[in-house]
Amino acid sequence: MSVLPPRPDRVPTLTEVVLPAPVPGPGAPAPAAAVDEALIVEAVLAALRGQVGAAMAPALARAMERVQHETRLALARTLPGLVAEAVAHAVAEAGGRAVPPAASPPAPAGERGTGLAG
């Protein structure tokens, strides 16, 4: 256990002579190395980021698969009606006459209002 010298009661001025600190002899313990807390915090955070990322990867992969599946289902339900409506609209504008849109299945309650406005 090293004993630290007492702190001075005051700071010397530039005109005062300050004697150097005593150099420890060959049998004296080496002074303690300064601990850089910022480096330690960064190292711990980096290790935690890796562990958290590895732990969350399977859950995120399952969530992404579910989102992709639900998106495909929604597109499969909605896209044919949207395309039929857009084609009917384009034909009507090109020929100058009204063409009724192709019959499409009704959209589920949560997906109403996704048709194209003409």
Biopython code that builds the backbone (N, CA, C, O; Angstrom):
import numpy as np
from Bio.PDB.StructureBuilder import StructureBuilder

atoms = [
    (1, "MET", "N", (0.854, -1.171, 0.000)),
    (1, "MET", "CA", (0.000, 0.000, 0.000)),
    (1, "MET", "C", (0.897, 1.230, 0.000)),
    (1, "MET", "O", (1.761, 1.380, 0.864)),
    (2, "SER", "N", (0.684, 2.108, -0.977)),
    (2, "SER", "CA", (1.530, 3.293, -1.057)),
    (2, "SER", "C", (0.905, 4.426, -0.256)),
    (2, "SER", "O", (-0.317, 4.552, -0.173)),
    (3, "VAL", "N", (1.756, 5.233, 0.320)),
    (3, "VAL", "CA", (1.310, 6.378, 1.096)),
    (3, "VAL", "C", (1.534, 7.619, 0.246)),
    (3, "VAL", "O", (2.654, 7.905, -0.178)),
    (4, "LEU", "N", (0.460, 8.348, 0.006)),
    (4, "LEU", "CA", (0.559, 9.560, -0.794)),
    (4, "LEU", "C", (1.001, 10.717, 0.077)),
    (4, "LEU", "O", (0.627, 10.800, 1.247)),
    (5, "PRO", "N", (1.810, 11.622, -0.498)),
    (5, "PRO", "CA", (2.236, 12.788, 0.285)),
    (5, "PRO", "C", (1.041, 13.693, 0.542)),
    (5, "PRO", "O", (0.102, 13.708, -0.255)),
    (6, "PRO", "N", (1.053, 14.433, 1.616)),
    (6, "PRO", "CA", (-0.072, 15.322, 1.907)),
    (6, "PRO", "C", (-0.180, 16.424, 0.858)),
    (6, "PRO", "O", (0.828, 16.853, 0.297)),
    (7, "ARG", "N", (-1.390, 16.877, 0.597)),
    (7, "ARG", "CA", (-1.615, 17.966, -0.359)),
    (7, "ARG", "C", (-1.149, 19.277, 0.268)),
    (7, "ARG", "O", (-1.272, 19.478, 1.476)),
    (8, "PRO", "N", (-0.616, 20.162, -0.565)),
    (8, "PRO", "CA", (-0.179, 21.451, -0.011)),
    (8, "PRO", "C", (-1.386, 22.298, 0.384)),
    (8, "PRO", "O", (-2.464, 22.171, -0.197)),
    (9, "ASP", "N", (-1.195, 23.140, 1.352)),
    (9, "ASP", "CA", (-2.254, 24.036, 1.788)),
    (9, "ASP", "C", (-2.466, 25.169, 0.795)),
    (9, "ASP", "O", (-3.545, 25.759, 0.730)),
    (10, "ARG", "N", (-1.433, 25.463, 0.026)),
    (10, "ARG", "CA", (-1.535, 26.539, -0.948)),
    (10, "ARG", "C", (-0.694, 26.184, -2.160)),
    (10, "ARG", "O", (0.157, 25.296, -2.102)),
    (11, "VAL", "N", (-0.940, 26.891, -3.269)),
    (11, "VAL", "CA", (-0.186, 26.690, -4.499)),
    (11, "VAL", "C", (0.942, 27.706, -4.529)),
    (11, "VAL", "O", (0.704, 28.888, -4.279)),
    (12, "PRO", "N", (2.174, 27.278, -4.830)),
    (12, "PRO", "CA", (3.290, 28.233, -4.843)),
    (12, "PRO", "C", (3.161, 29.230, -5.997)),
    (12, "PRO", "O", (2.560, 28.933, -7.029)),
    (13, "THR", "N", (3.728, 30.397, -5.803)),
    (13, "THR", "CA", (3.723, 31.412, -6.861)),
    (13, "THR", "C", (4.920, 31.168, -7.775)),
    (13, "THR", "O", (5.780, 30.343, -7.465)),
    (14, "LEU", "N", (4.979, 31.880, -8.899)),
    (14, "LEU", "CA", (6.063, 31.674, -9.858)),
    (14, "LEU", "C", (7.428, 32.106, -9.332)),
    (14, "LEU", "O", (8.454, 31.653, -9.839)),
    (15, "THR", "N", (7.454, 32.954, -8.349)),
    (15, "THR", "CA", (8.745, 33.436, -7.841)),
    (15, "THR", "C", (9.301, 32.536, -6.739)),
    (15, "THR", "O", (10.441, 32.726, -6.315)),
    (16, "GLU", "N", (8.530, 31.572, -6.271)),
    (16, "GLU", "CA", (9.020, 30.694, -5.207)),
    (16, "GLU", "C", (9.792, 29.520, -5.796)),
    (16, "GLU", "O", (9.517, 29.081, -6.913)),
    (17, "VAL", "N", (10.725, 29.036, -5.062)),
    (17, "VAL", "CA", (11.492, 27.856, -5.467)),
    (17, "VAL", "C", (10.750, 26.631, -4.953)),
    (17, "VAL", "O", (10.405, 26.524, -3.776)),
    (18, "VAL", "N", (10.523, 25.719, -5.876)),
    (18, "VAL", "CA", (9.821, 24.490, -5.510)),
    (18, "VAL", "C", (10.796, 23.347, -5.651)),
    (18, "VAL", "O", (11.394, 23.157, -6.710)),
    (19, "LEU", "N", (10.955, 22.598, -4.605)),
    (19, "LEU", "CA", (11.858, 21.453, -4.650)),
    (19, "LEU", "C", (11.158, 20.282, -5.326)),
    (19, "LEU", "O", (9.953, 20.107, -5.145)),
    (20, "PRO", "N", (11.881, 19.474, -6.103)),
    (20, "PRO", "CA", (11.254, 18.335, -6.770)),
    (20, "PRO", "C", (10.804, 17.298, -5.746)),
    (20, "PRO", "O", (11.328, 17.223, -4.634)),
    (21, "ALA", "N", (9.821, 16.504, -6.153)),
    (21, "ALA", "CA", (9.320, 15.450, -5.280)),
    (21, "ALA", "C", (10.414, 14.405, -5.120)),
    (21, "ALA", "O", (11.204, 14.175, -6.035)),
    (22, "PRO", "N", (10.455, 13.779, -3.957)),
    (22, "PRO", "CA", (11.496, 12.769, -3.751)),
    (22, "PRO", "C", (11.283, 11.578, -4.695)),
    (22, "PRO", "O", (10.156, 11.142, -4.931)),
    (23, "VAL", "N", (12.391, 11.070, -5.222)),
    (23, "VAL", "CA", (12.355, 9.911, -6.125)),
    (23, "VAL", "C", (12.379, 8.661, -5.263)),
    (23, "VAL", "O", (13.234, 8.543, -4.385)),
    (24, "PRO", "N", (11.459, 7.718, -5.490)),
    (24, "PRO", "CA", (11.458, 6.513, -4.675)),
    (24, "PRO", "C", (12.716, 5.689, -4.946)),
    (24, "PRO", "O", (13.192, 5.609, -6.078)),
    (25, "GLY", "N", (13.232, 5.089, -3.902)),
    (25, "GLY", "CA", (14.430, 4.258, -4.012)),
    (25, "GLY", "C", (14.119, 2.924, -4.673)),
    (25, "GLY", "O", (12.970, 2.665, -5.033)),
    (26, "PRO", "N", (15.114, 2.086, -4.837)),
    (26, "PRO", "CA", (14.923, 0.813, -5.524)),
    (26, "PRO", "C", (13.966, -0.130, -4.795)),
    (26, "PRO", "O", (13.347, -0.972, -5.447)),
    (27, "GLY", "N", (13.823, -0.030, -3.515)),
    (27, "GLY", "CA", (12.929, -0.927, -2.774)),
    (27, "GLY", "C", (11.542, -0.339, -2.563)),
    (27, "GLY", "O", (10.664, -1.020, -2.033)),
    (28, "ALA", "N", (11.323, 0.922, -2.968)),
    (28, "ALA", "CA", (10.029, 1.586, -2.741)),
    (28, "ALA", "C", (9.013, 1.118, -3.786)),
    (28, "ALA", "O", (9.371, 0.793, -4.918)),
    (29, "PRO", "N", (7.748, 1.091, -3.385)),
    (29, "PRO", "CA", (6.719, 0.685, -4.354)),
    (29, "PRO", "C", (6.556, 1.745, -5.443)),
    (29, "PRO", "O", (6.746, 2.936, -5.199)),
    (30, "ALA", "N", (6.204, 1.300, -6.632)),
    (30, "ALA", "CA", (5.991, 2.214, -7.758)),
    (30, "ALA", "C", (4.702, 2.984, -7.535)),
    (30, "ALA", "O", (3.762, 2.460, -6.938)),
    (31, "PRO", "N", (4.646, 4.230, -8.011)),
    (31, "PRO", "CA", (3.405, 5.003, -7.854)),
    (31, "PRO", "C", (2.273, 4.333, -8.655)),
    (31, "PRO", "O", (2.506, 3.717, -9.694)),
    (32, "ALA", "N", (1.063, 4.472, -8.148)),
    (32, "ALA", "CA", (-0.102, 3.870, -8.810)),
    (32, "ALA", "C", (-0.342, 4.552, -10.153)),
    (32, "ALA", "O", (-0.245, 5.773, -10.266)),
    (33, "ALA", "N", (-0.658, 3.744, -11.173)),
    (33, "ALA", "CA", (-0.944, 4.292, -12.500)),
    (33, "ALA", "C", (-2.293, 4.997, -12.461)),
    (33, "ALA", "O", (-3.220, 4.567, -11.775)),
    (34, "ALA", "N", (-2.379, 6.070, -13.199)),
    (34, "ALA", "CA", (-3.631, 6.826, -13.251)),
    (34, "ALA", "C", (-4.677, 5.998, -13.994)),
    (34, "ALA", "O", (-4.378, 5.379, -15.016)),
    (35, "VAL", "N", (-5.886, 5.991, -13.482)),
    (35, "VAL", "CA", (-6.981, 5.248, -14.091)),
    (35, "VAL", "C", (-7.776, 6.206, -14.975)),
    (35, "VAL", "O", (-8.234, 7.253, -14.516)),
    (36, "ASP", "N", (-7.934, 5.839, -16.240)),
    (36, "ASP", "CA", (-8.707, 6.663, -17.163)),
    (36, "ASP", "C", (-10.125, 6.108, -17.200)),
    (36, "ASP", "O", (-10.409, 5.147, -17.915)),
    (37, "GLU", "N", (-11.015, 6.725, -16.421)),
    (37, "GLU", "CA", (-12.388, 6.234, -16.309)),
    (37, "GLU", "C", (-13.114, 6.267, -17.644)),
    (37, "GLU", "O", (-13.928, 5.386, -17.918)),
    (38, "ALA", "N", (-12.844, 7.249, -18.469)),
    (38, "ALA", "CA", (-13.517, 7.349, -19.768)),
    (38, "ALA", "C", (-13.196, 6.143, -20.638)),
    (38, "ALA", "O", (-14.077, 5.614, -21.315)),
    (39, "LEU", "N", (-11.941, 5.704, -20.625)),
    (39, "LEU", "CA", (-11.574, 4.526, -21.409)),
    (39, "LEU", "C", (-12.255, 3.274, -20.878)),
    (39, "LEU", "O", (-12.687, 2.425, -21.658)),
    (40, "ILE", "N", (-12.352, 3.154, -19.580)),
    (40, "ILE", "CA", (-13.010, 1.988, -18.982)),
    (40, "ILE", "C", (-14.489, 1.978, -19.342)),
    (40, "ILE", "O", (-15.035, 0.938, -19.710)),
    (41, "VAL", "N", (-15.134, 3.132, -19.237)),
    (41, "VAL", "CA", (-16.561, 3.227, -19.578)),
    (41, "VAL", "C", (-16.782, 2.847, -21.036)),
    (41, "VAL", "O", (-17.713, 2.100, -21.339)),
    (42, "GLU", "N", (-15.950, 3.343, -21.942)),
    (42, "GLU", "CA", (-16.084, 3.022, -23.365)),
    (42, "GLU", "C", (-15.900, 1.530, -23.615)),
    (42, "GLU", "O", (-16.628, 0.941, -24.414)),
    (43, "ALA", "N", (-14.939, 0.918, -22.943)),
    (43, "ALA", "CA", (-14.698, -0.518, -23.124)),
    (43, "ALA", "C", (-15.891, -1.337, -22.639)),
    (43, "ALA", "O", (-16.302, -2.293, -23.297)),
    (44, "VAL", "N", (-16.444, -0.962, -21.491)),
    (44, "VAL", "CA", (-17.606, -1.680, -20.947)),
    (44, "VAL", "C", (-18.807, -1.503, -21.871)),
    (44, "VAL", "O", (-19.511, -2.472, -22.156)),
    (45, "LEU", "N", (-19.050, -0.283, -22.342)),
    (45, "LEU", "CA", (-20.179, -0.036, -23.245)),
    (45, "LEU", "C", (-20.027, -0.811, -24.552)),
    (45, "LEU", "O", (-21.007, -1.348, -25.068)),
    (46, "ALA", "N", (-18.819, -0.874, -25.086)),
    (46, "ALA", "CA", (-18.589, -1.629, -26.329)),
    (46, "ALA", "C", (-18.895, -3.110, -26.115)),
    (46, "ALA", "O", (-19.510, -3.746, -26.971)),
    (47, "ALA", "N", (-18.472, -3.654, -24.988)),
    (47, "ALA", "CA", (-18.748, -5.059, -24.702)),
    (47, "ALA", "C", (-20.250, -5.292, -24.537)),
    (47, "ALA", "O", (-20.779, -6.292, -25.022)),
    (48, "LEU", "N", (-20.932, -4.382, -23.861)),
    (48, "LEU", "CA", (-22.379, -4.524, -23.671)),
    (48, "LEU", "C", (-23.138, -4.398, -24.989)),
    (48, "LEU", "O", (-24.101, -5.129, -25.224)),
    (49, "ARG", "N", (-22.709, -3.477, -25.847)),
    (49, "ARG", "CA", (-23.371, -3.327, -27.153)),
    (49, "ARG", "C", (-23.320, -4.634, -27.921)),
    (49, "ARG", "O", (-24.321, -5.055, -28.502)),
    (50, "GLY", "N", (-22.172, -5.272, -27.930)),
    (50, "GLY", "CA", (-22.028, -6.547, -28.634)),
    (50, "GLY", "C", (-22.925, -7.619, -28.049)),
    (50, "GLY", "O", (-23.566, -8.363, -28.791)),
    (51, "GLN", "N", (-22.978, -7.708, -26.731)),
    (51, "GLN", "CA", (-23.799, -8.726, -26.076)),
    (51, "GLN", "C", (-25.280, -8.465, -26.292)),
    (51, "GLN", "O", (-26.037, -9.399, -26.559)),
    (52, "VAL", "N", (-25.706, -7.221, -26.182)),
    (52, "VAL", "CA", (-27.120, -6.879, -26.380)),
    (52, "VAL", "C", (-27.513, -7.127, -27.831)),
    (52, "VAL", "O", (-28.584, -7.669, -28.102)),
    (53, "GLY", "N", (-26.655, -6.735, -28.756)),
    (53, "GLY", "CA", (-26.936, -6.967, -30.167)),
    (53, "GLY", "C", (-27.077, -8.444, -30.479)),
    (53, "GLY", "O", (-27.988, -8.839, -31.207)),
    (54, "ALA", "N", (-26.184, -9.270, -29.937)),
    (54, "ALA", "CA", (-26.248, -10.709, -30.169)),
    (54, "ALA", "C", (-27.507, -11.310, -29.539)),
    (54, "ALA", "O", (-28.104, -12.229, -30.101)),
    (55, "ALA", "N", (-27.905, -10.801, -28.391)),
    (55, "ALA", "CA", (-29.100, -11.332, -27.721)),
    (55, "ALA", "C", (-30.374, -10.932, -28.457)),
    (55, "ALA", "O", (-31.345, -11.688, -28.462)),
    (56, "MET", "N", (-30.385, -9.762, -29.075)),
    (56, "MET", "CA", (-31.590, -9.276, -29.739)),
    (56, "MET", "C", (-31.713, -9.745, -31.183)),
    (56, "MET", "O", (-32.802, -9.680, -31.753)),
    (57, "ALA", "N", (-30.636, -10.210, -31.784)),
    (57, "ALA", "CA", (-30.645, -10.588, -33.195)),
    (57, "ALA", "C", (-31.737, -11.596, -33.548)),
    (57, "ALA", "O", (-32.442, -11.377, -34.534)),
    (58, "PRO", "N", (-31.920, -12.690, -32.798)),
    (58, "PRO", "CA", (-32.977, -13.642, -33.161)),
    (58, "PRO", "C", (-34.375, -13.022, -33.089)),
    (58, "PRO", "O", (-35.206, -13.280, -33.960)),
    (59, "ALA", "N", (-34.641, -12.225, -32.083)),
    (59, "ALA", "CA", (-35.961, -11.598, -31.947)),
    (59, "ALA", "C", (-36.207, -10.614, -33.091)),
    (59, "ALA", "O", (-37.313, -10.554, -33.628)),
    (60, "LEU", "N", (-35.196, -9.854, -33.460)),
    (60, "LEU", "CA", (-35.340, -8.909, -34.567)),
    (60, "LEU", "C", (-35.537, -9.641, -35.894)),
    (60, "LEU", "O", (-36.294, -9.180, -36.748)),
    (61, "ALA", "N", (-34.862, -10.777, -36.073)),
    (61, "ALA", "CA", (-35.031, -11.551, -37.304)),
    (61, "ALA", "C", (-36.461, -12.090, -37.407)),
    (61, "ALA", "O", (-37.067, -12.043, -38.477)),
    (62, "ARG", "N", (-37.001, -12.603, -36.289)),
    (62, "ARG", "CA", (-38.390, -13.098, -36.298)),
    (62, "ARG", "C", (-39.364, -11.963, -36.579)),
    (62, "ARG", "O", (-40.315, -12.144, -37.339)),
    (63, "ALA", "N", (-39.145, -10.809, -35.986)),
    (63, "ALA", "CA", (-40.029, -9.664, -36.213)),
    (63, "ALA", "C", (-39.982, -9.230, -37.678)),
    (63, "ALA", "O", (-41.014, -8.896, -38.259)),
    (64, "MET", "N", (-38.800, -9.233, -38.270)),
    (64, "MET", "CA", (-38.668, -8.837, -39.677)),
    (64, "MET", "C", (-39.378, -9.849, -40.582)),
    (64, "MET", "O", (-40.030, -9.453, -41.548)),
    (65, "GLU", "N", (-39.262, -11.127, -40.288)),
    (65, "GLU", "CA", (-39.957, -12.142, -41.085)),
    (65, "GLU", "C", (-41.469, -11.952, -41.009)),
    (65, "GLU", "O", (-42.168, -12.095, -42.012)),
    (66, "ARG", "N", (-41.964, -11.632, -39.831)),
    (66, "ARG", "CA", (-43.404, -11.418, -39.667)),
    (66, "ARG", "C", (-43.870, -10.185, -40.447)),
    (66, "ARG", "O", (-44.917, -10.219, -41.093)),
    (67, "VAL", "N", (-43.106, -9.114, -40.387)),
    (67, "VAL", "CA", (-43.459, -7.898, -41.123)),
    (67, "VAL", "C", (-43.469, -8.184, -42.624)),
    (67, "VAL", "O", (-44.376, -7.746, -43.332)),
    (68, "GLN", "N", (-42.475, -8.908, -43.110)),
    (68, "GLN", "CA", (-42.433, -9.244, -44.531)),
    (68, "GLN", "C", (-43.646, -10.086, -44.932)),
    (68, "GLN", "O", (-44.256, -9.839, -45.973)),
    (69, "HIS", "N", (-43.995, -11.070, -44.116)),
    (69, "HIS", "CA", (-45.135, -11.943, -44.414)),
    (69, "HIS", "C", (-46.435, -11.134, -44.453)),
    (69, "HIS", "O", (-47.229, -11.274, -45.383)),
    (70, "GLU", "N", (-46.648, -10.292, -43.446)),
    (70, "GLU", "CA", (-47.868, -9.491, -43.394)),
    (70, "GLU", "C", (-47.929, -8.488, -44.546)),
    (70, "GLU", "O", (-49.010, -8.199, -45.058)),
    (71, "THR", "N", (-46.784, -7.960, -44.952)),
    (71, "THR", "CA", (-46.743, -7.029, -46.080)),
    (71, "THR", "C", (-47.117, -7.741, -47.376)),
    (71, "THR", "O", (-47.875, -7.213, -48.189)),
    (72, "ARG", "N", (-46.579, -8.939, -47.560)),
    (72, "ARG", "CA", (-46.929, -9.708, -48.767)),
    (72, "ARG", "C", (-48.426, -10.006, -48.810)),
    (72, "ARG", "O", (-49.052, -9.875, -49.861)),
    (73, "LEU", "N", (-49.002, -10.404, -47.677)),
    (73, "LEU", "CA", (-50.436, -10.698, -47.629)),
    (73, "LEU", "C", (-51.266, -9.454, -47.959)),
    (73, "LEU", "O", (-52.224, -9.527, -48.729)),
    (74, "ALA", "N", (-50.894, -8.324, -47.375)),
    (74, "ALA", "CA", (-51.634, -7.086, -47.627)),
    (74, "ALA", "C", (-51.539, -6.683, -49.097)),
    (74, "ALA", "O", (-52.525, -6.240, -49.686)),
    (75, "LEU", "N", (-50.367, -6.834, -49.682)),
    (75, "LEU", "CA", (-50.213, -6.504, -51.101)),
    (75, "LEU", "C", (-51.014, -7.461, -51.979)),
    (75, "LEU", "O", (-51.627, -7.037, -52.959)),
    (76, "ALA", "N", (-51.013, -8.730, -51.638)),
    (76, "ALA", "CA", (-51.764, -9.709, -52.422)),
    (76, "ALA", "C", (-53.263, -9.412, -52.377)),
    (76, "ALA", "O", (-53.964, -9.640, -53.362)),
    (77, "ARG", "N", (-53.762, -8.906, -51.246)),
    (77, "ARG", "CA", (-55.185, -8.562, -51.129)),
    (77, "ARG", "C", (-55.518, -7.256, -51.841)),
    (77, "ARG", "O", (-56.592, -7.129, -52.427)),
    (78, "THR", "N", (-54.636, -6.313, -51.797)),
    (78, "THR", "CA", (-54.933, -4.958, -52.242)),
    (78, "THR", "C", (-54.519, -4.670, -53.681)),
    (78, "THR", "O", (-55.238, -3.988, -54.411)),
    (79, "LEU", "N", (-53.374, -5.182, -54.085)),
    (79, "LEU", "CA", (-52.800, -4.808, -55.373)),
    (79, "LEU", "C", (-53.682, -5.139, -56.581)),
    (79, "LEU", "O", (-53.792, -4.291, -57.468)),
    (80, "PRO", "N", (-54.315, -6.310, -56.677)),
    (80, "PRO", "CA", (-55.136, -6.567, -57.865)),
    (80, "PRO", "C", (-56.245, -5.532, -58.057)),
    (80, "PRO", "O", (-56.479, -5.087, -59.180)),
    (81, "GLY", "N", (-56.918, -5.150, -57.004)),
    (81, "GLY", "CA", (-57.963, -4.138, -57.110)),
    (81, "GLY", "C", (-57.415, -2.781, -57.514)),
    (81, "GLY", "O", (-58.027, -2.077, -58.318)),
    (82, "LEU", "N", (-56.277, -2.412, -56.968)),
    (82, "LEU", "CA", (-55.662, -1.133, -57.317)),
    (82, "LEU", "C", (-55.249, -1.102, -58.788)),
    (82, "LEU", "O", (-55.447, -0.098, -59.471)),
    (83, "VAL", "N", (-54.679, -2.199, -59.269)),
    (83, "VAL", "CA", (-54.255, -2.259, -60.667)),
    (83, "VAL", "C", (-55.473, -2.198, -61.586)),
    (83, "VAL", "O", (-55.463, -1.473, -62.581)),
    (84, "ALA", "N", (-56.529, -2.960, -61.256)),
    (84, "ALA", "CA", (-57.740, -2.957, -62.079)),
    (84, "ALA", "C", (-58.351, -1.562, -62.140)),
    (84, "ALA", "O", (-58.781, -1.114, -63.203)),
    (85, "GLU", "N", (-58.387, -0.883, -61.009)),
    (85, "GLU", "CA", (-58.937, 0.466, -60.966)),
    (85, "GLU", "C", (-58.088, 1.429, -61.789)),
    (85, "GLU", "O", (-58.631, 2.265, -62.511)),
    (86, "ALA", "N", (-56.770, 1.325, -61.693)),
    (86, "ALA", "CA", (-55.877, 2.210, -62.445)),
    (86, "ALA", "C", (-55.998, 1.954, -63.946)),
    (86, "ALA", "O", (-56.005, 2.898, -64.736)),
    (87, "VAL", "N", (-56.093, 0.679, -64.344)),
    (87, "VAL", "CA", (-56.234, 0.351, -65.767)),
    (87, "VAL", "C", (-57.560, 0.876, -66.292)),
    (87, "VAL", "O", (-57.601, 1.471, -67.368)),
    (88, "ALA", "N", (-58.638, 0.670, -65.558)),
    (88, "ALA", "CA", (-59.948, 1.152, -65.989)),
    (88, "ALA", "C", (-59.941, 2.670, -66.128)),
    (88, "ALA", "O", (-60.517, 3.211, -67.072)),
    (89, "HIS", "N", (-59.303, 3.345, -65.211)),
    (89, "HIS", "CA", (-59.214, 4.803, -65.259)),
    (89, "HIS", "C", (-58.428, 5.247, -66.496)),
    (89, "HIS", "O", (-58.836, 6.176, -67.193)),
    (90, "ALA", "N", (-57.307, 4.586, -66.763)),
    (90, "ALA", "CA", (-56.476, 4.953, -67.910)),
    (90, "ALA", "C", (-57.207, 4.693, -69.220)),
    (90, "ALA", "O", (-57.125, 5.502, -70.144)),
    (91, "VAL", "N", (-57.928, 3.562, -69.312)),
    (91, "VAL", "CA", (-58.683, 3.247, -70.528)),
    (91, "VAL", "C", (-59.792, 4.274, -70.738)),
    (91, "VAL", "O", (-60.035, 4.716, -71.861)),
    (92, "ALA", "N", (-60.455, 4.646, -69.656)),
    (92, "ALA", "CA", (-61.538, 5.623, -69.749)),
    (92, "ALA", "C", (-61.006, 6.965, -70.225)),
    (92, "ALA", "O", (-61.641, 7.618, -71.053)),
    (93, "GLU", "N", (-59.865, 7.384, -69.723)),
    (93, "GLU", "CA", (-59.291, 8.657, -70.155)),
    (93, "GLU", "C", (-58.824, 8.587, -71.602)),
    (93, "GLU", "O", (-58.966, 9.558, -72.345)),
    (94, "ALA", "N", (-58.273, 7.463, -72.004)),
    (94, "ALA", "CA", (-57.765, 7.326, -73.369)),
    (94, "ALA", "C", (-58.896, 7.251, -74.385)),
    (94, "ALA", "O", (-58.784, 7.806, -75.477)),
    (95, "GLY", "N", (-59.995, 6.562, -74.032)),
    (95, "GLY", "CA", (-61.098, 6.408, -74.956)),
    (95, "GLY", "C", (-62.158, 7.453, -74.795)),
    (95, "GLY", "O", (-63.061, 7.541, -75.628)),
    (96, "GLY", "N", (-62.088, 8.227, -73.787)),
    (96, "GLY", "CA", (-63.068, 9.271, -73.556)),
    (96, "GLY", "C", (-64.399, 8.754, -73.054)),
    (96, "GLY", "O", (-65.388, 9.487, -73.086)),
    (97, "ARG", "N", (-64.457, 7.530, -72.598)),
    (97, "ARG", "CA", (-65.724, 7.008, -72.076)),
    (97, "ARG", "C", (-65.472, 6.349, -70.725)),
    (97, "ARG", "O", (-64.355, 5.938, -70.412)),
    (98, "ALA", "N", (-66.500, 6.264, -69.960)),
    (98, "ALA", "CA", (-66.387, 5.684, -68.623)),
    (98, "ALA", "C", (-66.397, 4.175, -68.718)),
    (98, "ALA", "O", (-67.235, 3.588, -69.404)),
    (99, "VAL", "N", (-65.474, 3.559, -68.034)),
    (99, "VAL", "CA", (-65.411, 2.098, -67.956)),
    (99, "VAL", "C", (-65.481, 1.748, -66.486)),
    (99, "VAL", "O", (-64.673, 2.233, -65.695)),
    (100, "PRO", "N", (-66.443, 0.907, -66.105)),
    (100, "PRO", "CA", (-66.519, 0.560, -64.687)),
    (100, "PRO", "C", (-65.298, -0.261, -64.282)),
    (100, "PRO", "O", (-64.828, -1.100, -65.051)),
    (101, "PRO", "N", (-64.792, -0.024, -63.096)),
    (101, "PRO", "CA", (-63.625, -0.795, -62.652)),
    (101, "PRO", "C", (-63.995, -2.256, -62.481)),
    (101, "PRO", "O", (-65.145, -2.596, -62.202)),
    (102, "ALA", "N", (-63.000, -3.109, -62.653)),
    (102, "ALA", "CA", (-63.223, -4.545, -62.473)),
    (102, "ALA", "C", (-63.619, -4.802, -61.035)),
    (102, "ALA", "O", (-63.184, -4.119, -60.108)),
    (103, "ALA", "N", (-64.452, -5.801, -60.884)),
    (103, "ALA", "CA", (-64.898, -6.144, -59.534)),
    (103, "ALA", "C", (-63.711, -6.654, -58.738)),
    (103, "ALA", "O", (-62.969, -7.529, -59.183)),
    (104, "SER", "N", (-63.552, -6.098, -57.574)),
    (104, "SER", "CA", (-62.488, -6.560, -56.691)),
    (104, "SER", "C", (-63.107, -6.890, -55.349)),
    (104, "SER", "O", (-64.128, -6.316, -54.968)),
    (105, "PRO", "N", (-62.486, -7.820, -54.631)),
    (105, "PRO", "CA", (-63.049, -8.181, -53.327)),
    (105, "PRO", "C", (-62.997, -6.988, -52.391)),
    (105, "PRO", "O", (-62.076, -6.174, -52.462)),
    (106, "PRO", "N", (-63.991, -6.884, -51.509)),
    (106, "PRO", "CA", (-63.973, -5.753, -50.570)),
    (106, "PRO", "C", (-62.756, -5.834, -49.659)),
    (106, "PRO", "O", (-62.335, -6.916, -49.252)),
    (107, "ALA", "N", (-62.204, -4.673, -49.350)),
    (107, "ALA", "CA", (-61.041, -4.615, -48.471)),
    (107, "ALA", "C", (-61.482, -4.835, -47.039)),
    (107, "ALA", "O", (-62.579, -4.421, -46.662)),
    (108, "PRO", "N", (-60.638, -5.489, -46.220)),
    (108, "PRO", "CA", (-60.954, -5.629, -44.796)),
    (108, "PRO", "C", (-61.118, -4.265, -44.153)),
    (108, "PRO", "O", (-60.617, -3.263, -44.663)),
    (109, "ALA", "N", (-61.815, -4.232, -43.041)),
    (109, "ALA", "CA", (-62.177, -2.976, -42.372)),
    (109, "ALA", "C", (-60.968, -2.064, -42.132)),
    (109, "ALA", "O", (-61.092, -0.847, -42.274)),
    (110, "GLY", "N", (-59.835, -2.604, -41.782)),
    (110, "GLY", "CA", (-58.663, -1.789, -41.475)),
    (110, "GLY", "C", (-57.942, -1.282, -42.703)),
    (110, "GLY", "O", (-57.017, -0.480, -42.577)),
    (111, "GLU", "N", (-58.340, -1.728, -43.910)),
    (111, "GLU", "CA", (-57.601, -1.354, -45.113)),
    (111, "GLU", "C", (-58.451, -0.563, -46.094)),
    (111, "GLU", "O", (-58.037, -0.383, -47.239)),
    (112, "ARG", "N", (-59.605, -0.090, -45.699)),
    (112, "ARG", "CA", (-60.468, 0.682, -46.604)),
    (112, "ARG", "C", (-59.793, 2.014, -46.929)),
    (112, "ARG", "O", (-58.998, 2.549, -46.155)),
    (113, "GLY", "N", (-60.145, 2.522, -48.108)),
    (113, "GLY", "CA", (-59.618, 3.826, -48.483)),
    (113, "GLY", "C", (-58.241, 3.751, -49.117)),
    (113, "GLY", "O", (-57.526, 4.753, -49.146)),
    (114, "THR", "N", (-57.841, 2.563, -49.639)),
    (114, "THR", "CA", (-56.527, 2.483, -50.255)),
    (114, "THR", "C", (-56.601, 2.577, -51.767)),
    (114, "THR", "O", (-55.573, 2.464, -52.436)),
    (115, "GLY", "N", (-57.797, 2.783, -52.330)),
    (115, "GLY", "CA", (-57.944, 2.884, -53.778)),
    (115, "GLY", "C", (-57.357, 4.165, -54.312)),
    (115, "GLY", "O", (-57.055, 5.095, -53.564)),
    (116, "LEU", "N", (-57.198, 4.198, -55.641)),
    (116, "LEU", "CA", (-56.646, 5.397, -56.257)),
    (116, "LEU", "C", (-57.739, 6.424, -56.463)),
    (116, "LEU", "O", (-58.848, 6.076, -56.869)),
    (117, "ALA", "N", (-57.450, 7.655, -56.196)),
    (117, "ALA", "CA", (-58.420, 8.723, -56.438)),
    (117, "ALA", "C", (-58.206, 9.230, -57.838)),
    (117, "ALA", "O", (-57.069, 9.496, -58.227)),
    (118, "GLY", "N", (-59.266, 9.373, -58.609)),
    (118, "GLY", "CA", (-59.098, 9.768, -59.993)),
    (118, "GLY", "C", (-59.589, 11.103, -60.185)),
    (118, "GLY", "O", (-59.536, 11.626, -61.298)),
]
sb = StructureBuilder()
sb.init_structure("model")
sb.init_model(0)
sb.init_chain("A")
sb.init_seg("    ")
for serial, (resi, resn, name, xyz) in enumerate(atoms, 1):
    if name == "N":
        sb.init_residue(resn, " ", resi, " ")
    sb.init_atom(name, np.array(xyz, "f"), 0.0, 1.0, " ", f" {name:<3s}", serial, name[0])
structure = sb.get_structure()
